[in-house]
């Protein structure tokens, strides 16, 4: 083969040795994705959570393999430090049944929407970002951003999604139990459009892993390495990522 290619035998074997085979390419991809998810959690989530998120993305990978790759690359979860709380439950407000039960697949558009709030730091303070994701296309259908994390933040995201996608039929809207989503105004809006509410279990990130996965990608590909001088700059960047690129 070296003679046919017109190269030295030593150079040919060096080339072959340097190429990644299919298994190595798969390992390389998994390590890259696991690292993004790990950094998104501020290095606090271990292999069980990351494995759960990968499964929602359709990755066929075992928990044992995720744990091994994290161990080999020094991705060791540390004790949780203080972080910005986005949604906080209010025991005075009613909560909905978990209709998804961690089934993040959908057979058609506007069958299942998943929503949550995340945050992005700017030079003038936090920017809160509410996203609604269609679990069929995994595309953003609703987006709202504000310096405050009130019920209006999630209401605006829902209204945008309805304006964007039209009158939904037999739609389930899934979120956590945060007071913004459990508020009477938000629940009344769901009811007015015939949307069934669904909520995660208390403090269980696995129950909304699809939206967690999206936030990890958003920050890993869009906001993680950016310095935003103000909230408007961050808003434009996030809007472009969600709807243009």
N, C-alpha and C positions, 0 to 999 in steps of 0.2 A: 504493500500500500504506500509506503514511504517513497518507493521508486516511481510509482505511477504519478504521485503528486509532485514529484520533483523536489522533495525536501529530504533532509537528513533523517536517519532513523531516530536519533535522539530528539530532534525537534518534533517529529511526529508523535512520539510517545509523551513528550511534554505537553503537546496540544491536547491529546486524548485525556491525559490525567487532569488537565486544567478544566475540562468541560464538566458541567454538572449533569448528572443523569436525572431521570424523571423524579426519583425519590428525593434527590438533593434539592431540586427545584421546588418540590412540594414543601420540604422542610424550610427552605428559605422564605417562601411566601407565608407560611404559618407563623414563623418567628416574627416577621415584619408586622403581621396583623395583630398578633398577641401583644407585641410591644406597644402598639398604638392604644389598644384597649387598656393595657396596664398603666400607661402614662395618663390616660384619660381619667382613671380612678385615683389619680395622685399617688400611685403606687400602693394602694391599699387593698385591692382585690386580688384574691388568689386564684388558683386554677379552676375551682368549681364555678365561680361566677363567669370567668372568661370562657370556659367551656360552654356554659349555657348560652352566652351571647353568640358564640361561633355557630352553635346549632341553629339559632334563629336565622342565621345568614345562609343556611343550607350546607354548611361545612360538615363533611363526614369525617370526624376526628374523635378519638376517644379521650376521655378525661385523663387517662394514664399518659397519653402522648403529650397532651397540653402541659401536664405537670412536669414531665421530663424536659420538654423544651424550655420551660420557664426556669427550671433548676439549672440546666446547662448554660443558660445565658444570664444567670444572675438576677432573674426577675423575681425577687423575693418580696412578698407583701409585708409592708411595715404596719405598725399600729396606726390606726386612723388618727389623723390630726384634725384640727379644726378646719371646717370647710364651710362654704356658703350654703345655707339651707334654702332650697327653692320652694318646696311644698311642705306644708305642715298641717296635719290632720286637726280638725276641730270636732271633739266628741259630741258637741251639741248638734252637729249636722248629720243627716242620714247618709249612709253609704250604700252603694249598689253591689249586687252579687257579681262575682268574677265570672263573666260569661265566656271569656276566652279560654281560661284554664291552660294558659301557656301554649295554645295552638295559634301560632302567628301566620298560618297559611290562609289564603283567601282564594275563592274560585272565580271571583269577578270584581270589577272596580266597585267602590262604595259599598262593600260588604262589611269590612272591618277597618276602622280608623284607630290609630294609637296616638296618644298625645302625652306630652310632658313639658316641663320647664327646665331649661338649663341657664347658665350664666357665663358671661364673657367679660373679662376685665378690660377697662379702658383707662386712659390717663385721668379721666374725670370721675371714675367710679364704675360700679357694676352696670352691665346691660343684661336685662333678663329677656330670654328668648323662649317663646312658646311655639311649639311645632306640632302640626297634625300630619301624620304619615298614613297614606293609604297602604295597607298591608298586601294588597294585590300587586301593585306596581312598585312599591317601596319608594314612591315619589312623595315629595312634600305637597300637600294640598292646602294647608293653612299655616300662616306664619304671622306672628305678632311680636313686637319688640318694644320694651319700655324700660325706664330706669326704676320702675316700681313693679313688684310682683303681686298685683291685685287680681281680683276676679275679672276685671275688665281686660286684662292681658289675655286670658284664655277665651273670654267671650269674643274678642276681636278675631282671634285665630279661627274660632269655629264659624263665625259669620263669613270670614274670607273663604273658608273651605266650602261652605254652602254656596256662596256666590260663584266660586270657581267651578264647582262640580255639579251645581244644580240641585233640585229637590231630591234628596236621597230616599231610597226605598229599602226597607228592611235592613237598616244600617246599625251596627254596633259601634259605639264610641268607648274606647278603653283608656283609662288613666289611672293614676294613683289616687289615694284618698285625701289629697290635699284640700284645704279649705276652699281654694279657688274653684276646683272642680265640683266639690260637694255643695257649693253655695246655691241658694235657692234660685238666684237669677240664672246661673249657668244650667242648672237642672231644668228650669222652666223653659229655657231655649231649646234644650234637647227634646223635651216633651212636645213643644210647639211644632217641631219638624218631624216628629215621629221617630226619633233616634233613641235606641235602647242604650242606657248607660251601663258600663261595666267598670269595675274597679279592682285594683290589685289588693292582695292581702296586706296586712299591716307591716310596713317596713320590709317588704319582700321585693328586692330588685329583679329577681328572676321573672316575676309576673308581668313585667313590662320590658323585657330584654330587647325587643325589637327596636324600641325607641332609644334605649341606652346604646345600642349598636350604632344607630344613626348619629347620635351625639358624639360618639367616639370618632366616627369618620369625619364629621363636620369639623371637630377641633383638630384632628390629626392632619386633615388636608387643607383646612381653610384658616382657622384662627390661632392655632397653637404657636406658630412662629411669627405672628403679626404683632405690631405695636400700634394700637389705635389711639390717636390723639384725642378723640372724642367719640361720643356714642353714634353720631351720624356716620362717621367713617366706618365703624363696626357694622352698623345697620346695612350700609351699602354693600359691604363685603359679604355679609351673610346672605343678603337677598340675592346677590349675583350667584353665589354658590348653590342656593336652593332652587332657583328658577331659570338661570341663564346658562351656566356652564354645563 
